[in-house]
Amino acid sequence: MRYVMVFFALFVTIGLLTGCWSRRELNDLAISVGMGFDKKDDQVQVIIQVVNPGEVASKGGGGGTNTPVSTFKATSKTIFESLRKITTQSPRKVYSSHLRMLVISEELAREGITPILDGISRNHEMRSDFYIVIARGTTAENVLKILTPIEKIPSNKLFTTLEMSEKVWAPTVKVKLDKLIADIQTEGKDPVLTGILIKGDPSKGDEKSNLNQTDPPTFLVYAGLAIFKNDKLVGWLNERESKGYNYLIDNVSSTIGHIDCPAGGILAVDVVRTKTKMKGEVDNGKPQIIVDVFLEENVGEVQCKIDLLDPENIKKLEETSQEEVKNILEATIQKAKKYNVDIFGFGEAIYRADPKYWNENKESWKEQFSDLPVLVKTEVKIRRLGTVSDSLVQKTKE
């Protein structure tokens, strides 16, 4: 009886060891790293950027004879149909689990991105760890066709560039699928997405010669933030305002700016730490927002005559920097009020402060937002002067 039980247990176990029953061989898949959406009449065009493994893995100094990526496109009423129609062009099934960038054309974004997000979020094969950007003044197809130097795979280049620019420069913002959907659905918060521009001739950007020059004639650059009302793009923040947006939502790790010196000339400051506190208040039935921004800065470059060892001069520089940051923030808030979009989450702050007031007034929040009082307070501390304490400009003039 004991042997019968052992045999039965082994028999059941064998049924569980079915191996790779659902395996997919690598050479049967087209690995999609970039995906884009354009408007074509009343339909949506889907563009995918897939990796050419042989070219990416080439060990030769000049690489292979083909481009490191290929693009395929198809048009249909729905995203799901378009992705399947691409199989009429691609010799392999599209595999989207390694997607890095999703690009939406400006034209399509102005009509609304909810249908796109619905189709993407329902795809069980796609993870949500890719970044979403807007093709500014061009199509997603043109963006995904541009070949990039250093990084052989353009979508990887866009992914790492977006991460680095947000970390050390600040006028860009990383937005993944889950956050974008949450911002659209959350009451009192409108979404933003980073815009991407094509510099140069788009028709030459897909040629391999674009990779073989020290100064490529066509390249991609992030430029400004697209601001949305619900799911529709309504306007753009410029670079200065985009940096102000990140200050307001406490999303600045590091950045560089410049201020005027007391006696003329300019001085560059390196922002090394920031902290923003946003608080909503409702006083006698009237809502307001209070924003406190604290910055720590180091002196990065001096192009003026100034004695940095004089505490009084440092105090003047701090006051000038405080005023500059305040102007940036107020300009950003005014731009948002112009388009009547609450991209900062002021509505959420009011809800946290007084849920009852919010529930009674949330339907008219858009009308209240345009006249909402926002008190901006800034504090700047200059910590370090760099490895050179005196102004070289001052020494040279003396």
DRENDO-1510 file (C-alpha; in Angstrom, 1 decimal, always signed):
<recs>
REC; n; res; u; v; w
REC; 1; MET; +0.0; +0.0; +0.0 .
REC; 2; ARG; +2.9; +2.3; +0.8 .
REC; 3; TYR; +4.4; +1.9; -2.6 .
REC; 4; VAL; +1.0; +2.5; -4.3 .
REC; 5; MET; +0.7; +5.8; -2.4 .
REC; 6; VAL; +4.3; +6.8; -3.4 .
REC; 7; PHE; +3.6; +5.9; -7.0 .
REC; 8; PHE; +0.3; +7.9; -7.0 .
REC; 9; ALA; +2.1; +11.0; -5.5 .
REC; 10; LEU; +4.8; +10.8; -8.2 .
REC; 11; PHE; +2.2; +10.5; -10.9 .
REC; 12; VAL; +0.4; +13.6; -9.7 .
REC; 13; THR; +3.6; +15.5; -9.5 .
REC; 14; ILE; +4.6; +14.7; -13.1 .
REC; 15; GLY; +1.4; +16.4; -14.1 .
REC; 16; LEU; +2.5; +19.6; -12.5 .
REC; 17; LEU; +5.9; +19.5; -14.2 .
REC; 18; THR; +4.7; +20.4; -17.6 .
REC; 19; GLY; +7.7; +22.6; -18.4 .
REC; 20; CYS; +7.4; +25.6; -20.7 .
REC; 21; TRP; +4.0; +24.8; -22.1 .
REC; 22; SER; +3.4; +28.5; -22.9 .
REC; 23; ARG; +6.9; +29.4; -24.0 .
REC; 24; ARG; +7.6; +31.8; -26.8 .
REC; 25; GLU; +10.9; +31.6; -28.6 .
REC; 26; LEU; +12.8; +34.9; -28.8 .
REC; 27; ASN; +13.3; +34.5; -32.6 .
REC; 28; ASP; +9.5; +34.3; -33.0 .
REC; 29; LEU; +8.9; +37.7; -31.3 .
REC; 30; ALA; +9.2; +41.3; -32.4 .
REC; 31; ILE; +10.2; +43.1; -29.2 .
REC; 32; SER; +8.5; +46.5; -29.1 .
REC; 33; VAL; +10.3; +49.2; -27.1 .
REC; 34; GLY; +8.4; +52.2; -28.5 .
REC; 35; MET; +4.8; +52.7; -29.4 .
REC; 36; GLY; +3.0; +55.7; -30.8 .
REC; 37; PHE; -0.5; +56.9; -31.7 .
REC; 38; ASP; -1.5; +59.3; -34.5 .
REC; 39; LYS; -4.9; +60.5; -35.8 .
REC; 40; LYS; -5.7; +59.4; -39.3 .
REC; 41; ASP; -9.1; +60.8; -40.3 .
REC; 42; ASP; -11.5; +59.2; -37.9 .
REC; 43; GLN; -9.2; +56.3; -37.1 .
REC; 44; VAL; -6.1; +55.8; -35.0 .
REC; 45; GLN; -2.7; +54.8; -36.4 .
REC; 46; VAL; -0.5; +52.7; -34.2 .
REC; 47; ILE; +3.2; +52.8; -34.7 .
REC; 48; ILE; +5.6; +50.4; -33.0 .
REC; 49; GLN; +9.4; +50.5; -32.8 .
REC; 50; VAL; +10.9; +47.1; -32.6 .
REC; 51; VAL; +14.5; +46.0; -32.0 .
REC; 52; ASN; +16.7; +44.4; -34.6 .
REC; 53; PRO; +18.6; +42.1; -32.3 .
REC; 54; GLY; +21.4; +41.4; -34.8 .
REC; 55; GLU; +22.2; +45.1; -35.2 .
REC; 56; VAL; +22.1; +45.9; -31.5 .
REC; 57; ALA; +24.3; +43.0; -30.6 .
REC; 58; SER; +26.8; +43.7; -33.4 .
REC; 59; LYS; +30.4; +43.7; -32.1 .
REC; 60; GLY; +31.8; +45.5; -35.1 .
REC; 61; GLY; +33.0; +49.1; -34.6 .
REC; 62; GLY; +30.6; +50.5; -37.2 .
REC; 63; GLY; +27.8; +48.1; -36.4 .
REC; 64; GLY; +25.9; +46.2; -39.0 .
REC; 65; THR; +24.5; +47.4; -42.3 .
REC; 66; ASN; +20.9; +47.8; -41.1 .
REC; 67; THR; +19.4; +50.2; -38.6 .
REC; 68; PRO; +19.2; +49.0; -34.9 .
REC; 69; VAL; +15.4; +49.4; -34.9 .
REC; 70; SER; +12.5; +49.1; -37.4 .
REC; 71; THR; +9.0; +50.6; -37.3 .
REC; 72; PHE; +5.7; +49.2; -38.4 .
REC; 73; LYS; +2.3; +50.8; -38.5 .
REC; 74; ALA; -1.3; +50.0; -39.0 .
REC; 75; THR; -4.6; +52.0; -38.9 .
REC; 76; SER; -8.0; +51.0; -37.5 .
REC; 77; LYS; -10.9; +52.1; -35.4 .
REC; 78; THR; -9.4; +50.6; -32.3 .
REC; 79; ILE; -5.9; +50.1; -30.9 .
REC; 80; PHE; -6.3; +46.4; -30.4 .
REC; 81; GLU; -7.2; +45.9; -34.1 .
REC; 82; SER; -4.3; +48.0; -35.3 .
REC; 83; LEU; -1.8; +46.0; -33.2 .
REC; 84; ARG; -3.1; +42.8; -34.7 .
REC; 85; LYS; -3.0; +44.2; -38.3 .
REC; 86; ILE; +0.7; +44.9; -37.9 .
REC; 87; THR; +1.2; +41.1; -38.2 .
REC; 88; THR; +0.5; +41.6; -42.0 .
REC; 89; GLN; +3.8; +43.5; -42.2 .
REC; 90; SER; +6.0; +42.1; -39.4 .
REC; 91; PRO; +7.3; +38.5; -39.7 .
REC; 92; ARG; +7.0; +38.1; -35.9 .
REC; 93; LYS; +4.3; +38.6; -33.3 .
REC; 94; VAL; +4.6; +42.0; -31.5 .
REC; 95; TYR; +5.7; +41.5; -27.9 .
REC; 96; SER; +5.1; +44.7; -25.8 .
REC; 97; SER; +6.2; +43.7; -22.3 .
REC; 98; HIS; +9.5; +45.6; -22.7 .
REC; 99; LEU; +7.9; +48.8; -23.8 .
REC; 100; ARG; +9.9; +51.9; -22.7 .
REC; 101; MET; +8.2; +54.9; -24.4 .
REC; 102; LEU; +4.6; +55.6; -25.5 .
REC; 103; VAL; +4.3; +58.7; -27.8 .
REC; 104; ILE; +1.0; +60.4; -28.5 .
REC; 105; SER; +0.7; +63.1; -31.2 .
REC; 106; GLU; -0.4; +66.6; -30.2 .
REC; 107; GLU; -3.3; +66.4; -32.6 .
REC; 108; LEU; -4.7; +63.3; -31.1 .
REC; 109; ALA; -4.0; +64.5; -27.5 .
REC; 110; ARG; -6.2; +67.6; -28.1 .
REC; 111; GLU; -9.1; +65.3; -29.0 .
REC; 112; GLY; -8.7; +63.2; -25.8 .
REC; 113; ILE; -6.5; +60.4; -24.7 .
REC; 114; THR; -9.0; +58.3; -22.7 .
REC; 115; PRO; -9.7; +55.8; -25.6 .
REC; 116; ILE; -5.9; +55.2; -25.9 .
REC; 117; LEU; -5.4; +54.7; -22.2 .
REC; 118; ASP; -8.3; +52.2; -22.1 .
REC; 119; GLY; -6.9; +50.1; -24.9 .
REC; 120; ILE; -3.4; +50.2; -23.4 .
REC; 121; SER; -4.4; +49.4; -19.8 .
REC; 122; ARG; -6.5; +46.4; -20.8 .
REC; 123; ASN; -3.6; +44.8; -22.7 .
REC; 124; HIS; -2.4; +42.0; -20.3 .
REC; 125; GLU; +0.9; +41.8; -22.1 .
REC; 126; MET; +1.9; +45.4; -21.3 .
REC; 127; ARG; +3.4; +46.5; -18.0 .
REC; 128; SER; +2.8; +50.0; -16.7 .
REC; 129; ASP; +6.4; +51.0; -16.2 .
REC; 130; PHE; +6.9; +52.9; -19.5 .
REC; 131; TYR; +6.8; +56.7; -19.8 .
REC; 132; ILE; +4.2; +58.6; -21.8 .
REC; 133; VAL; +5.1; +61.8; -23.8 .
REC; 134; ILE; +3.5; +64.1; -26.3 .
REC; 135; ALA; +4.9; +64.6; -29.8 .
REC; 136; ARG; +4.9; +68.4; -29.9 .
REC; 137; GLY; +4.0; +69.9; -33.3 .
REC; 138; THR; +4.6; +66.6; -35.1 .
REC; 139; THR; +3.5; +63.0; -35.3 .
REC; 140; ALA; +4.4; +60.1; -33.1 .
REC; 141; GLU; +5.5; +58.3; -36.3 .
REC; 142; ASN; +8.1; +61.0; -37.0 .
REC; 143; VAL; +9.4; +60.8; -33.4 .
REC; 144; LEU; +9.7; +57.0; -33.4 .
REC; 145; LYS; +11.6; +57.0; -36.7 .
REC; 146; ILE; +14.4; +59.2; -35.5 .
REC; 147; LEU; +17.7; +57.3; -35.0 .
REC; 148; THR; +19.8; +58.5; -32.0 .
REC; 149; PRO; +23.5; +58.4; -31.3 .
REC; 150; ILE; +25.2; +56.8; -28.2 .
REC; 151; GLU; +22.0; +54.8; -27.4 .
REC; 152; LYS; +21.4; +52.5; -30.3 .
REC; 153; ILE; +17.7; +52.0; -29.4 .
REC; 154; PRO; +15.9; +55.4; -29.6 .
REC; 155; SER; +13.2; +54.5; -27.1 .
REC; 156; ASN; +15.9; +53.6; -24.5 .
REC; 157; LYS; +17.5; +57.0; -25.2 .
REC; 158; LEU; +14.2; +58.8; -24.7 .
REC; 159; PHE; +13.6; +56.8; -21.5 .
REC; 160; THR; +17.0; +57.6; -19.9 .
REC; 161; THR; +17.1; +61.2; -21.1 .
REC; 162; LEU; +13.7; +61.9; -19.5 .
REC; 163; GLU; +14.9; +60.4; -16.2 .
REC; 164; MET; +18.1; +62.3; -16.2 .
REC; 165; SER; +16.6; +65.7; -17.2 .
REC; 166; GLU; +14.0; +65.5; -14.5 .
REC; 167; LYS; +16.7; +64.6; -11.9 .
REC; 168; VAL; +19.2; +67.3; -12.7 .
REC; 169; TRP; +17.5; +70.0; -14.8 .
REC; 170; ALA; +13.8; +69.8; -13.6 .
REC; 171; PRO; +11.6; +71.2; -16.5 .
REC; 172; THR; +10.5; +67.6; -17.4 .
REC; 173; VAL; +8.4; +65.1; -15.6 .
REC; 174; LYS; +8.2; +61.3; -15.7 .
REC; 175; VAL; +4.7; +60.1; -16.0 .
REC; 176; LYS; +3.7; +56.4; -16.2 .
REC; 177; LEU; +0.4; +54.9; -17.2 .
REC; 178; ASP; -1.0; +54.4; -13.6 .
REC; 179; LYS; -0.2; +58.0; -12.6 .
REC; 180; LEU; -1.7; +59.4; -15.8 .
REC; 181; ILE; -5.0; +57.5; -15.3 .
REC; 182; ALA; -5.1; +58.4; -11.6 .
REC; 183; ASP; -4.6; +62.2; -12.5 .
REC; 184; ILE; -7.4; +62.0; -15.0 .
REC; 185; GLN; -9.8; +60.3; -12.7 .
REC; 186; THR; -8.9; +62.3; -9.5 .
REC; 187; GLU; -11.2; +65.2; -8.7 .
REC; 188; GLY; -9.2; +68.4; -8.2 .
REC; 189; LYS; -6.2; +67.3; -10.2 .
REC; 190; ASP; -5.4; +67.6; -14.0 .
REC; 191; PRO; -2.6; +65.8; -15.6 .
REC; 192; VAL; +0.6; +67.0; -17.4 .
REC; 193; LEU; +2.9; +65.2; -19.8 .
REC; 194; THR; +6.3; +66.1; -21.1 .
REC; 195; GLY; +6.6; +67.3; -24.7 .
REC; 196; ILE; +9.2; +66.1; -27.2 .
REC; 197; LEU; +10.4; +68.1; -30.3 .
REC; 198; ILE; +12.2; +67.1; -33.5 .
REC; 199; LYS; +15.1; +69.4; -34.2 .
REC; 200; GLY; +16.2; +69.3; -37.8 .
REC; 201; ASP; +14.7; +67.6; -40.9 .
REC; 202; PRO; +12.5; +64.7; -39.8 .
REC; 203; SER; +12.9; +63.1; -43.3 .
REC; 204; LYS; +16.6; +62.6; -42.6 .
REC; 205; GLY; +16.4; +61.4; -39.1 .
REC; 206; ASP; +15.6; +57.8; -40.0 .
REC; 207; GLU; +18.7; +57.4; -42.1 .
REC; 208; LYS; +21.7; +55.6; -40.7 .
REC; 209; SER; +23.9; +58.5; -41.6 .
REC; 210; ASN; +22.2; +60.3; -38.7 .
REC; 211; LEU; +24.2; +58.1; -36.4 .
REC; 212; ASN; +27.6; +58.6; -38.2 .
REC; 213; GLN; +28.1; +62.3; -37.5 .
REC; 214; THR; +29.5; +64.1; -34.5 .
REC; 215; ASP; +26.7; +66.6; -34.8 .
REC; 216; PRO; +23.6; +64.8; -36.1 .
REC; 217; PRO; +21.4; +66.9; -38.4 .
REC; 218; THR; +18.2; +65.6; -36.8 .
REC; 219; PHE; +17.7; +64.9; -33.1 .
REC; 220; LEU; +15.1; +64.7; -30.4 .
REC; 221; VAL; +14.8; +67.1; -27.5 .
REC; 222; TYR; +12.3; +67.4; -24.6 .
REC; 223; ALA; +10.6; +70.8; -24.6 .
REC; 224; GLY; +7.9; +72.0; -22.1 .
REC; 225; LEU; +5.0; +70.3; -20.4 .
REC; 226; ALA; +1.6; +69.6; -22.0 .
REC; 227; ILE; -1.2; +70.6; -19.7 .
REC; 228; PHE; -4.6; +68.8; -19.9 .
REC; 229; LYS; -8.1; +69.6; -18.9 .
REC; 230; ASN; -9.4; +66.2; -17.9 .
REC; 231; ASP; -8.1; +64.0; -20.8 .
REC; 232; LYS; -7.7; +66.8; -23.5 .
REC; 233; LEU; -4.5; +68.8; -24.1 .
REC; 234; VAL; -5.3; +72.5; -23.9 .
REC; 235; GLY; -1.9; +74.2; -23.8 .
REC; 236; TRP; +1.8; +74.2; -23.0 .
REC; 237; LEU; +4.1; +75.4; -20.2 .
REC; 238; ASN; +7.4; +76.8; -21.4 .
REC; 239; GLU; +10.7; +75.7; -19.8 .
REC; 240; ARG; +10.6; +78.3; -17.0 .
REC; 241; GLU; +7.0; +77.5; -16.2 .
REC; 242; SER; +7.7; +73.7; -16.4 .
REC; 243; LYS; +10.4; +74.1; -13.7 .
REC; 244; GLY; +7.9; +76.1; -11.7 .
REC; 245; TYR; +5.4; +73.3; -11.9 .
REC; 246; ASN; +7.9; +70.8; -10.5 .
REC; 247; TYR; +8.7; +73.2; -7.6 .
REC; 248; LEU; +5.0; +73.5; -6.8 .
REC; 249; ILE; +4.5; +69.7; -6.7 .
REC; 250; ASP; +7.7; +69.1; -4.7 .
REC; 251; ASN; +9.4; +67.3; -7.6 .
REC; 252; VAL; +12.8; +69.1; -7.9 .
REC; 253; SER; +15.8; +67.1; -6.9 .
REC; 254; SER; +18.4; +69.4; -8.5 .
REC; 255; THR; +18.6; +72.2; -11.0 .
REC; 256; ILE; +20.6; +75.2; -12.1 .
REC; 257; GLY; +19.6; +78.9; -12.4 .
REC; 258; HIS; +21.1; +82.3; -12.4 .
REC; 259; ILE; +20.4; +85.6; -10.6 .
REC; 260; ASP; +21.5; +89.2; -11.0 .
REC; 261; CYS; +24.4; +90.4; -8.8 .
REC; 262; PRO; +23.9; +93.6; -6.7 .
REC; 263; ALA; +26.5; +95.5; -8.8 .
REC; 264; GLY; +25.6; +94.1; -12.2 .
REC; 265; GLY; +26.5; +90.8; -13.9 .
REC; 266; ILE; +25.1; +87.4; -13.1 .
REC; 267; LEU; +25.8; +84.5; -10.8 .
REC; 268; ALA; +24.8; +80.9; -11.4 .
REC; 269; VAL; +23.3; +78.9; -8.4 .
REC; 270; ASP; +23.1; +75.2; -8.1 .
REC; 271; VAL; +19.9; +74.1; -6.3 .
REC; 272; VAL; +20.9; +71.0; -4.3 .
REC; 273; ARG; +17.8; +70.5; -2.1 .
REC; 274; THR; +14.2; +71.7; -2.2 .
REC; 275; LYS; +11.1; +71.1; -0.1 .
REC; 276; THR; +7.6; +72.3; -0.9 .
REC; 277; LYS; +4.6; +72.3; +1.5 .
REC; 278; MET; +1.2; +72.9; +0.1 .
REC; 279; LYS; -1.8; +73.7; +2.4 .
REC; 280; GLY; -5.4; +74.4; +1.7 .
REC; 281; GLU; -7.6; +76.5; +3.8 .
REC; 282; VAL; -11.3; +77.5; +3.9 .
REC; 283; ASP; -12.0; +80.7; +5.8 .
REC; 284; ASN; -15.6; +81.9; +6.0 .
REC; 285; GLY; -16.5; +79.8; +3.0 .
REC; 286; LYS; -13.6; +81.1; +0.9 .
REC; 287; PRO; -10.8; +78.7; -0.2 .
REC; 288; GLN; -7.2; +79.6; -0.5 .
REC; 289; ILE; -3.9; +77.8; -1.0 .
REC; 290; ILE; -0.6; +78.5; +0.9 .
REC; 291; VAL; +2.6; +77.2; -0.7 .
REC; 292; ASP; +5.9; +77.3; +1.2 .
REC; 293; VAL; +9.1; +76.5; -0.9 .
REC; 294; PHE; +12.5; +76.1; +0.7 .
REC; 295; LEU; +15.7; +75.8; -1.4 .
REC; 296; GLU; +19.3; +75.2; -0.5 .
REC; 297; GLU; +21.7; +76.5; -3.1 .
REC; 298; ASN; +25.4; +76.5; -3.8 .
REC; 299; VAL; +27.3; +79.1; -5.8 .
REC; 300; GLY; +28.1; +77.5; -9.2 .
REC; 301; GLU; +29.6; +80.3; -11.3 .
REC; 302; VAL; +30.4; +84.0; -10.8 .
REC; 303; GLN; +30.3; +86.4; -13.7 .
REC; 304; CYS; +30.3; +89.6; -11.7 .
REC; 305; LYS; +32.3; +91.7; -9.2 .
REC; 306; ILE; +31.3; +90.6; -5.7 .
REC; 307; ASP; +32.9; +89.7; -2.4 .
REC; 308; LEU; +31.4; +86.3; -1.5 .
REC; 309; LEU; +33.0; +86.3; +1.9 .
REC; 310; ASP; +30.8; +89.3; +2.9 .
REC; 311; PRO; +27.7; +87.9; +4.7 .
REC; 312; GLU; +25.7; +90.9; +3.7 .
REC; 313; ASN; +26.3; +90.1; +0.0 .
REC; 314; ILE; +25.2; +86.5; +0.6 .
REC; 315; LYS; +22.0; +87.8; +2.2 .
REC; 316; LYS; +21.3; +90.0; -0.8 .
REC; 317; LEU; +21.9; +87.0; -3.2 .
REC; 318; GLU; +19.5; +84.9; -1.1 .
REC; 319; GLU; +16.8; +87.6; -1.3 .
REC; 320; THR; +17.3; +88.0; -5.0 .
REC; 321; SER; +17.0; +84.2; -5.5 .
REC; 322; GLN; +13.9; +84.1; -3.3 .
REC; 323; GLU; +12.2; +86.7; -5.5 .
REC; 324; GLU; +13.2; +85.0; -8.7 .
REC; 325; VAL; +11.8; +81.6; -7.6 .
REC; 326; LYS; +8.6; +83.3; -6.4 .
REC; 327; ASN; +8.2; +85.0; -9.8 .
REC; 328; ILE; +8.6; +81.6; -11.5 .
REC; 329; LEU; +6.0; +80.0; -9.3 .
REC; 330; GLU; +3.4; +82.8; -9.7 .
REC; 331; ALA; +3.9; +82.9; -13.5 .
REC; 332; THR; +3.3; +79.1; -13.6 .
REC; 333; ILE; +0.1; +79.5; -11.5 .
REC; 334; GLN; -1.2; +82.2; -13.7 .
REC; 335; LYS; -0.6; +80.1; -16.9 .
REC; 336; ALA; -2.6; +77.3; -15.3 .
REC; 337; LYS; -5.4; +79.7; -14.4 .
REC; 338; LYS; -5.4; +81.0; -18.0 .
REC; 339; TYR; -6.3; +77.5; -19.2 .
REC; 340; ASN; -8.5; +76.9; -16.1 .
REC; 341; VAL; -6.6; +73.6; -15.3 .
REC; 342; ASP; -5.7; +72.5; -11.8 .
REC; 343; ILE; -2.5; +70.7; -12.6 .
REC; 344; PHE; -1.0; +71.3; -9.1 .
REC; 345; GLY; -3.7; +69.5; -7.1 .
REC; 346; PHE; -5.0; +72.5; -5.3 .
REC; 347; GLY; -8.4; +70.9; -5.3 .
REC; 348; GLU; -7.0; +67.9; -3.5 .
REC; 349; ALA; -5.5; +70.3; -0.9 .
REC; 350; ILE; -8.9; +71.9; -0.3 .
REC; 351; TYR; -10.5; +68.5; +0.1 .
REC; 352; ARG; -7.9; +67.5; +2.7 .
REC; 353; ALA; -8.5; +70.8; +4.6 .
REC; 354; ASP; -12.3; +70.8; +4.5 .
REC; 355; PRO; -14.0; +67.7; +2.9 .
REC; 356; LYS; -17.4; +69.1; +3.6 .
REC; 357; TYR; -16.7; +72.3; +1.7 .
REC; 358; TRP; -15.2; +70.3; -1.2 .
REC; 359; ASN; -18.1; +67.9; -1.6 .
REC; 360; GLU; -20.5; +70.9; -1.7 .
REC; 361; ASN; -18.4; +72.9; -4.2 .
REC; 362; LYS; -16.5; +70.3; -6.3 .
REC; 363; GLU; -18.9; +70.7; -9.3 .
REC; 364; SER; -18.0; +74.4; -9.6 .
REC; 365; TRP; -14.3; +74.0; -8.7 .
REC; 366; LYS; -13.2; +74.9; -12.3 .
REC; 367; GLU; -14.9; +78.2; -12.0 .
REC; 368; GLN; -13.5; +78.9; -8.5 .
REC; 369; PHE; -10.0; +77.9; -9.6 .
REC; 370; SER; -9.5; +80.8; -11.9 .
REC; 371; ASP; -10.0; +83.3; -9.0 .
REC; 372; LEU; -8.4; +81.1; -6.3 .
REC; 373; PRO; -6.0; +83.1; -4.0 .
REC; 374; VAL; -2.6; +81.4; -3.8 .
REC; 375; LEU; -0.1; +82.7; -1.3 .
REC; 376; VAL; +3.5; +81.8; -2.3 .
REC; 377; LYS; +6.3; +82.0; +0.2 .
REC; 378; THR; +9.9; +81.2; -0.7 .
REC; 379; GLU; +13.0; +80.8; +1.4 .
REC; 380; VAL; +16.5; +80.3; +0.0 .
REC; 381; LYS; +19.7; +79.5; +1.8 .
REC; 382; ILE; +23.1; +79.6; +0.1 .
REC; 383; ARG; +25.3; +77.0; +1.7 .
REC; 384; ARG; +28.5; +76.7; -0.2 .
REC; 385; LEU; +30.7; +78.9; -2.4 .
REC; 386; GLY; +32.5; +76.2; -4.3 .
REC; 387; THR; +36.2; +75.4; -4.3 .
REC; 388; VAL; +37.0; +79.1; -5.0 .
REC; 389; SER; +35.7; +81.4; -2.4 .
REC; 390; ASP; +36.5; +84.8; -4.1 .
REC; 391; SER; +35.2; +86.0; -7.4 .
REC; 392; LEU; +37.8; +85.5; -10.2 .
REC; 393; VAL; +36.1; +88.2; -12.2 .
REC; 394; GLN; +36.7; +90.6; -9.3 .
REC; 395; LYS; +40.4; +89.7; -9.0 .
REC; 396; THR; +40.9; +90.0; -12.7 .
REC; 397; LYS; +39.4; +93.5; -12.8 .
REC; 398; GLU; +41.5; +94.6; -9.8 .
</recs>
